[in-house]
Amino acid sequence: MATNEVPKSTLSRRGQHLANQPSYRSFATPVLRDLYNPTTNPNGNVNLGQAENYLMLPEVAAFANKTLQAKPEFFSYNEGAWGPDRLRKGLARHMNKYFKPVQEIQPDQLLVANGCMSLCELLGFSLCSEGDGVLFPSPVYAAFQSDFSTKAGVKCVYTPFEGVDQFSPAAADCYERALLAADKEGIKIRALLICSPHNPLGRCYKQETPVALLKLCQKYNIHFVSDEIYALSTYSAPEANGAVAFESVLSFDTSEYISPELLHVLYGMSKDFACGGLRIGCLYTRNEALWHAISAMTQFHWIGGLDGEVACRMLEDESWLDSFFLRSQQALGDASALARRLLREKYVAFDESANAGFFLWVDVRRFLRGTGKEGWEAERELNNWFVAKKVYLTSGELQHAEEPGFFRVVFSHDEETMREGFRRIFKALGV
């Protein structure tokens, strides 16, 4: 080959497209390989960006060590790519107890896979053709973009609210405008997805708002997906004015608002159970065609035998789970209170109305001017300041915020780690 000849890619067009794009691995690896530990690595990165319930990890490990006894079948293909029937029964029993559905959830209405990220991808493949769209609120969980678009080729359409309370029924008009605007651009919206409780705002919806959104979906014959993975990760926040308790979309009669075939609920064990490493998610649906479509692809998204066994043991020990959730909610409330106190001491604003999830939506817009840049460039520069101080946060831009100057800050850490992380944040901000 001549030295001036440009080598051709050995990949397919789609493979080369993926190779040319930044990946989560590329920016997360430097953080995750050098994590802070007060004893062994005090100069490591404090990860206040990845949303896990670190507070409860020791309890989960202790439970597994106490109850798990490995058997040969845990290392076999067992019941296949659809997950063990025992797991679906356990998840159905759990959701019936805590979600209080008006119609009892049956095990065969649940599809299980290795995490909700996989289920989102499967929904993208099954509900959308390449180039079709899914509606989301702004801001929203950052990874939906990759979940739906990386392989399924779905267009993620983010809804601006422009001052309208997105937790009110009036938000339905904003979603409708976004749907119609997308249609004009040739993007056919096939679904609307919300996080309930909300990620990253940490708030719950009053029933009247999902009702308005269900009516909108019925009007345009699109699917409504409620991601309820933080359902039991709520906590007491006395100063959270206007905060409401979590209420599943399955807990009230939706039949007069939307066809049952258009309503789906995502849940999993990553958040409420502090089991992100197990990679277990489930989808509730009464849409038989969707059930078959996803079942045709779950062989690519198996749950490991040991993972399934740990999950089953937890789901079957209801007494332990009841107390675990109470302790988790108390720990989250205490950690949230400390985070709020630290932010107030430095006069850093945040959304006071949060009462769910592992994070606060922090407002650092007043610091943007000090970067010497404007708009999203200013937020990126601010993020560079945090990185330089070795504290990792999730920027508003990654979460498709409507304006620059917001970051999601995870507080579900032990006190020493959290204080160190906030110390670095404040040092970066110069306060």
C-alpha positions as CSV (number, residue, x, y, z in Angstrom):
1,M,0.0,0.0,0.0
2,A,1.3,3.5,-0.9
3,T,2.2,5.5,2.2
4,N,-0.2,8.3,1.2
5,E,-3.2,6.0,0.7
6,V,-5.9,6.2,3.3
7,P,-6.6,2.7,4.7
8,K,-10.2,1.5,4.4
9,S,-12.1,0.5,7.5
10,T,-12.3,-3.1,8.2
11,L,-15.7,-2.5,9.8
12,S,-19.2,-2.2,8.4
13,R,-20.8,1.2,8.0
14,R,-22.7,0.8,11.3
15,G,-19.6,-0.6,13.0
16,Q,-17.5,2.4,11.9
17,H,-20.2,4.8,13.0
18,L,-20.1,3.3,16.5
19,A,-16.3,3.3,16.5
20,N,-16.2,7.0,15.7
21,Q,-18.6,8.0,18.5
22,P,-17.5,8.7,22.1
23,S,-18.6,5.9,24.4
24,Y,-19.5,5.7,28.1
25,R,-16.5,3.5,28.5
26,S,-14.1,6.2,27.2
27,F,-15.0,8.8,29.8
28,A,-16.0,6.6,32.7
29,T,-13.0,4.4,32.8
30,P,-10.6,7.1,34.1
31,V,-13.0,7.8,36.9
32,L,-13.9,4.2,37.9
33,R,-10.3,2.9,37.8
34,D,-9.2,5.5,40.3
35,L,-11.9,5.8,42.9
36,Y,-11.6,7.6,46.2
37,N,-11.1,5.6,49.3
38,P,-10.3,7.5,52.5
39,T,-7.7,4.9,53.6
40,T,-6.3,3.3,50.5
41,N,-6.7,6.0,47.8
42,P,-7.5,9.4,49.4
43,N,-6.5,11.2,46.2
44,G,-8.8,9.2,44.0
45,N,-12.0,10.4,42.2
46,V,-15.0,11.0,44.3
47,N,-17.9,9.6,42.2
48,L,-21.0,11.7,42.9
49,G,-22.2,11.1,39.4
50,Q,-23.1,7.4,39.2
51,A,-26.5,6.8,40.9
52,E,-26.2,3.8,43.2
53,N,-27.4,3.2,46.8
54,Y,-23.9,2.8,48.2
55,L,-25.3,3.1,51.7
56,M,-27.0,-0.3,51.5
57,L,-24.4,-2.3,49.6
58,P,-22.9,-3.8,52.8
59,E,-26.3,-5.1,53.9
60,V,-26.9,-6.7,50.5
61,A,-23.5,-8.4,50.6
62,A,-24.2,-9.7,54.1
63,F,-27.6,-11.1,53.0
64,A,-26.0,-12.9,50.1
65,N,-23.2,-14.3,52.1
66,K,-25.6,-15.6,54.7
67,T,-28.3,-17.1,52.5
68,L,-26.6,-18.2,49.3
69,Q,-25.3,-21.7,48.8
70,A,-24.2,-22.5,45.3
71,K,-25.8,-25.4,43.4
72,P,-24.7,-26.9,40.1
73,E,-27.8,-25.6,38.3
74,F,-26.8,-22.0,39.0
75,F,-24.0,-22.6,36.5
76,S,-26.1,-24.1,33.8
77,Y,-28.4,-22.6,31.2
78,N,-31.2,-23.6,33.6
79,E,-34.7,-22.4,32.4
80,G,-33.3,-20.4,29.4
81,A,-33.0,-16.8,28.3
82,W,-36.4,-15.8,29.7
83,G,-35.2,-16.1,33.3
84,P,-36.5,-18.6,35.9
85,D,-40.2,-18.7,36.6
86,R,-39.4,-18.4,40.3
87,L,-37.9,-14.9,39.6
88,R,-41.0,-13.7,37.7
89,K,-43.2,-14.9,40.5
90,G,-41.1,-13.1,43.1
91,L,-41.1,-9.9,41.1
92,A,-44.9,-10.1,40.6
93,R,-45.5,-10.7,44.3
94,H,-43.2,-7.8,45.2
95,M,-44.9,-5.4,42.7
96,N,-48.3,-6.4,43.8
97,K,-47.4,-5.7,47.5
98,Y,-45.6,-2.4,47.0
99,F,-47.1,-0.9,43.8
100,K,-50.7,-1.7,44.8
101,P,-52.0,-2.3,41.2
102,V,-55.7,-2.2,40.6
103,Q,-55.3,-5.4,38.6
104,E,-53.0,-8.1,40.1
105,I,-49.8,-8.5,38.2
106,Q,-49.3,-12.0,36.8
107,P,-45.8,-13.5,36.5
108,D,-46.3,-14.1,32.8
109,Q,-47.0,-10.4,32.2
110,L,-43.4,-9.7,33.2
111,L,-40.4,-9.9,30.8
112,V,-37.0,-10.1,32.5
113,A,-33.6,-9.2,31.1
114,N,-30.2,-8.2,32.3
115,G,-31.1,-4.7,33.4
116,C,-33.5,-1.9,32.4
117,M,-30.9,-0.6,29.9
118,S,-31.4,-3.8,27.9
119,L,-35.1,-3.6,28.1
120,C,-35.1,0.0,26.8
121,E,-33.1,-1.2,23.8
122,L,-35.5,-4.0,23.3
123,L,-38.4,-1.5,23.5
124,G,-36.7,0.6,21.0
125,F,-36.4,-2.3,18.6
126,S,-39.9,-3.5,19.1
127,L,-41.9,-0.2,19.2
128,C,-39.9,1.9,16.7
129,S,-38.5,1.6,13.2
130,E,-35.1,3.1,12.7
131,G,-35.6,6.9,12.6
132,D,-38.8,6.9,14.7
133,G,-38.8,8.8,17.9
134,V,-39.5,8.5,21.6
135,L,-40.6,11.5,23.7
136,F,-38.8,12.3,27.0
137,P,-39.0,15.2,29.5
138,S,-36.2,17.7,29.9
139,P,-34.1,17.0,31.9
140,V,-34.0,13.2,32.0
141,Y,-31.7,10.2,32.8
142,A,-28.7,10.6,30.5
143,A,-28.4,7.0,29.4
144,F,-31.8,6.8,27.7
145,Q,-30.0,8.4,24.7
146,S,-27.6,5.5,24.2
147,D,-30.2,2.9,25.4
148,F,-32.6,3.7,22.6
149,S,-30.4,5.1,19.8
150,T,-27.0,3.2,19.8
151,K,-28.4,0.0,18.2
152,A,-32.1,0.5,17.6
153,G,-31.6,3.8,15.8
154,V,-34.4,5.6,17.7
155,K,-34.5,9.4,17.7
156,C,-34.7,10.7,21.3
157,V,-36.9,13.8,21.4
158,Y,-36.6,16.0,24.5
159,T,-39.6,18.1,25.6
160,P,-39.0,21.7,26.7
161,F,-41.4,23.0,29.3
162,E,-40.4,26.7,29.2
163,G,-41.6,27.5,32.7
164,V,-44.5,25.1,32.8
165,D,-44.4,22.7,35.8
166,Q,-43.6,19.4,34.2
167,F,-45.2,17.6,37.2
168,S,-48.6,19.3,36.5
169,P,-51.2,18.2,33.9
170,A,-50.4,21.3,31.9
171,A,-47.2,19.5,30.9
172,A,-49.2,17.4,28.5
173,D,-49.5,20.4,26.2
174,C,-45.7,20.7,26.1
175,Y,-45.4,17.1,25.1
176,E,-48.0,17.5,22.4
177,R,-46.1,20.5,20.9
178,A,-42.9,18.5,20.9
179,L,-44.7,15.6,19.2
180,L,-46.1,17.8,16.5
181,A,-42.8,19.6,16.0
182,A,-41.0,16.2,15.6
183,D,-43.7,15.1,13.1
184,K,-43.0,18.2,11.0
185,E,-39.3,17.1,10.9
186,G,-40.3,13.7,9.7
187,I,-39.8,11.9,13.1
188,K,-42.8,9.7,13.9
189,I,-43.2,9.6,17.7
190,R,-44.0,6.0,18.8
191,A,-43.8,6.4,22.6
192,L,-43.6,8.7,25.6
193,L,-41.4,7.7,28.5
194,I,-41.2,9.3,32.0
195,C,-39.3,8.4,35.1
196,S,-41.6,8.1,38.1
197,P,-40.0,9.0,40.5
198,H,-38.2,11.5,38.3
199,N,-34.5,11.1,37.4
200,P,-32.7,13.6,37.9
201,L,-35.2,15.8,39.7
202,G,-36.0,13.4,42.4
203,R,-39.7,14.1,42.5
204,C,-42.9,12.1,42.3
205,Y,-46.0,12.8,40.2
206,K,-49.6,13.4,41.4
207,Q,-52.0,11.0,39.7
208,E,-53.6,13.8,37.6
209,T,-50.4,14.3,35.6
210,P,-49.9,10.7,34.4
211,V,-53.7,10.7,33.6
212,A,-53.2,13.8,31.3
213,L,-50.2,12.0,29.6
214,L,-52.1,8.8,29.2
215,K,-54.9,10.7,27.4
216,L,-52.3,12.3,25.1
217,C,-50.8,8.9,24.2
218,Q,-54.3,7.5,23.5
219,K,-55.1,10.5,21.3
220,Y,-52.1,9.9,19.1
221,N,-52.0,6.1,19.5
222,I,-48.5,6.0,21.0
223,H,-47.1,3.9,23.9
224,F,-46.7,5.2,27.4
225,V,-43.8,3.8,29.4
226,S,-43.4,4.5,33.1
227,D,-39.9,3.8,34.4
228,E,-40.6,3.2,38.1
229,I,-37.1,1.8,39.1
230,Y,-36.9,4.3,42.1
231,A,-40.4,3.4,43.4
232,L,-39.2,2.5,46.9
233,S,-36.2,4.8,47.1
234,T,-38.3,7.6,48.6
235,Y,-37.5,9.4,51.8
236,S,-38.8,12.0,54.3
237,A,-37.7,15.5,53.5
238,P,-39.7,17.8,55.8
239,E,-38.6,21.0,53.9
240,A,-39.6,19.6,50.5
241,N,-42.6,21.8,50.0
242,G,-45.3,20.2,47.7
243,A,-43.6,16.8,47.6
244,V,-46.0,13.9,47.1
245,A,-45.6,10.2,47.7
246,F,-44.8,7.8,44.9
247,E,-47.9,6.3,43.2
248,S,-47.5,3.7,40.4
249,V,-49.3,4.2,37.2
250,L,-50.7,0.7,37.8
251,S,-52.3,1.7,41.1
252,F,-55.3,3.4,39.5
253,D,-57.8,2.4,36.8
254,T,-56.3,3.6,33.5
255,S,-58.7,1.8,31.2
256,E,-60.8,4.9,30.5
257,Y,-57.6,6.9,29.5
258,I,-55.6,4.5,27.4
259,S,-55.7,1.1,25.8
260,P,-54.0,-1.5,28.0
261,E,-51.8,-2.5,25.0
262,L,-50.2,1.0,25.1
263,L,-49.2,1.0,28.8
264,H,-45.9,-0.5,30.0
265,V,-43.9,-0.2,33.3
266,L,-40.2,-0.7,33.8
267,Y,-38.8,-1.9,37.1
268,G,-35.6,-3.6,38.3
269,M,-33.3,-4.3,41.2
270,S,-30.6,-1.8,40.6
271,K,-31.9,1.0,42.8
272,D,-34.5,0.0,45.4
273,F,-32.5,-3.3,46.2
274,A,-29.0,-1.7,45.9
275,C,-28.2,-4.5,43.4
276,G,-26.9,-2.7,40.3
277,G,-24.3,-5.4,39.8
278,L,-26.9,-8.1,39.5
279,R,-28.3,-6.7,36.2
280,I,-31.9,-7.6,36.6
281,G,-34.7,-5.6,35.1
282,C,-38.3,-6.4,34.2
283,L,-41.0,-5.0,31.9
284,Y,-44.7,-5.2,32.7
285,T,-46.9,-5.3,29.6
286,R,-50.3,-6.6,28.6
287,N,-49.4,-6.2,24.9
288,E,-49.1,-9.8,23.6
289,A,-47.3,-8.8,20.4
290,L,-44.8,-6.8,22.3
291,W,-44.3,-9.7,24.7
292,H,-43.5,-12.0,21.8
293,A,-41.2,-9.5,20.1
294,I,-39.1,-8.9,23.1
295,S,-39.1,-12.7,24.0
296,A,-37.6,-13.2,20.5
297,M,-34.5,-11.2,21.5
298,T,-34.0,-12.0,25.2
299,Q,-31.5,-14.7,24.3
300,F,-29.1,-11.8,23.9
301,H,-29.9,-10.4,27.4
302,W,-29.7,-13.4,29.7
303,I,-29.7,-13.1,33.5
304,G,-26.9,-15.1,35.1
305,G,-27.9,-18.1,37.2
306,L,-26.2,-16.8,40.3
307,D,-27.7,-13.4,39.8
308,G,-31.2,-14.8,39.5
309,E,-30.7,-16.9,42.6
310,V,-29.6,-14.0,44.8
311,A,-32.6,-12.0,43.5
312,C,-35.0,-14.8,44.2
313,R,-33.7,-15.2,47.8
314,M,-34.2,-11.5,48.4
315,L,-37.7,-11.4,46.9
316,E,-38.8,-14.4,48.9
317,D,-37.6,-13.1,52.3
318,E,-40.3,-10.5,52.6
319,S,-39.7,-9.9,56.3
320,W,-36.0,-9.0,55.6
321,L,-37.1,-6.8,52.6
322,D,-39.6,-4.9,54.6
323,S,-37.0,-3.9,57.2
324,F,-34.3,-3.4,54.4
325,F,-36.5,-0.8,52.6
326,L,-37.2,1.0,55.9
327,R,-33.5,1.2,56.7
328,S,-32.7,2.3,53.2
329,Q,-35.3,5.1,53.2
330,Q,-34.1,6.3,56.6
331,A,-30.5,6.3,55.3
332,L,-31.4,8.1,52.2
333,G,-33.3,10.7,54.2
334,D,-30.3,11.3,56.5
335,A,-27.9,11.5,53.6
336,S,-30.1,13.9,51.7
337,A,-30.4,16.1,54.8
338,L,-26.6,16.3,55.1
339,A,-26.2,17.1,51.4
340,R,-28.8,19.9,51.7
341,R,-27.1,21.3,54.8
342,L,-23.7,21.4,53.1
343,L,-25.2,23.1,50.0
344,R,-27.0,25.7,52.1
345,E,-23.9,26.5,54.1
346,K,-22.2,27.6,50.9
347,Y,-25.4,29.2,49.4
348,V,-25.5,26.8,46.5
349,A,-29.0,26.4,45.2
350,F,-30.8,23.1,44.5
351,D,-34.3,21.8,44.0
352,E,-35.7,21.7,47.5
353,S,-38.8,19.6,46.5
354,A,-36.9,16.3,45.9
355,N,-38.0,13.4,48.0
356,A,-36.9,10.4,45.9
357,G,-33.9,8.9,44.3
358,F,-30.2,9.2,45.3
359,F,-29.5,12.7,44.1
360,L,-30.2,16.4,44.1
361,W,-30.6,18.7,41.1
362,V,-28.0,21.4,41.9
363,D,-28.2,24.9,40.4
364,V,-24.8,26.5,39.8
365,R,-25.9,29.0,37.2
366,R,-24.4,31.9,39.2
367,F,-20.9,30.4,38.7
368,L,-21.1,30.2,34.9
369,R,-20.0,33.8,34.4
370,G,-16.7,33.1,36.2
371,T,-15.7,30.7,33.5
372,G,-15.3,33.5,31.0
373,K,-17.5,31.5,28.6
374,E,-21.2,31.5,27.7
375,G,-24.0,29.0,27.4
376,W,-23.2,25.3,27.2
377,E,-19.5,26.1,26.8
378,A,-19.6,27.7,30.3
379,E,-21.1,24.6,31.8
380,R,-18.5,22.4,30.1
381,E,-15.8,24.6,31.5
382,L,-17.4,24.3,35.0
383,N,-17.4,20.5,34.5
384,N,-13.7,20.7,33.7
385,W,-13.2,22.5,37.0
386,F,-14.9,19.6,38.9
387,V,-12.8,17.0,36.9
388,A,-9.6,18.9,37.8
389,K,-10.6,18.6,41.5
390,K,-11.3,14.9,41.0
391,V,-15.0,14.9,41.7
392,Y,-17.3,13.4,39.1
393,L,-20.8,14.8,38.6
394,T,-23.4,14.4,35.9
395,S,-23.8,17.6,33.9
396,G,-27.2,19.1,32.9
397,E,-26.1,19.0,29.2
398,L,-25.8,15.2,29.4
399,Q,-29.3,15.0,30.9
400,H,-30.7,17.3,28.2
401,A,-31.5,20.2,30.6
402,E,-33.3,23.2,29.0
403,E,-30.5,25.6,30.0
404,P,-26.9,25.4,31.2
405,G,-25.8,25.5,34.8
406,F,-27.3,22.4,36.5
407,F,-25.7,19.2,37.7
408,R,-27.0,16.0,39.3
409,V,-25.2,15.3,42.5
410,V,-25.5,11.8,44.1
411,F,-25.7,11.9,47.9
412,S,-26.2,8.1,48.7
413,H,-22.7,7.7,50.1
414,D,-21.2,7.4,53.6
415,E,-20.7,10.7,55.3
416,E,-16.9,10.8,54.9
417,T,-17.1,10.2,51.2
418,M,-19.9,12.7,50.8
419,R,-18.1,15.5,52.8
420,E,-14.9,15.0,50.7
421,G,-16.9,15.1,47.5
422,F,-18.7,18.3,48.5
423,R,-15.4,19.8,49.7
424,R,-14.0,19.3,46.2
425,I,-17.1,20.8,44.6
426,F,-16.9,23.9,46.7
427,K,-13.2,24.2,46.1
428,A,-13.8,24.0,42.3
429,L,-16.5,26.7,42.7
430,G,-14.3,28.9,44.9
431,V,-16.7,29.0,47.8
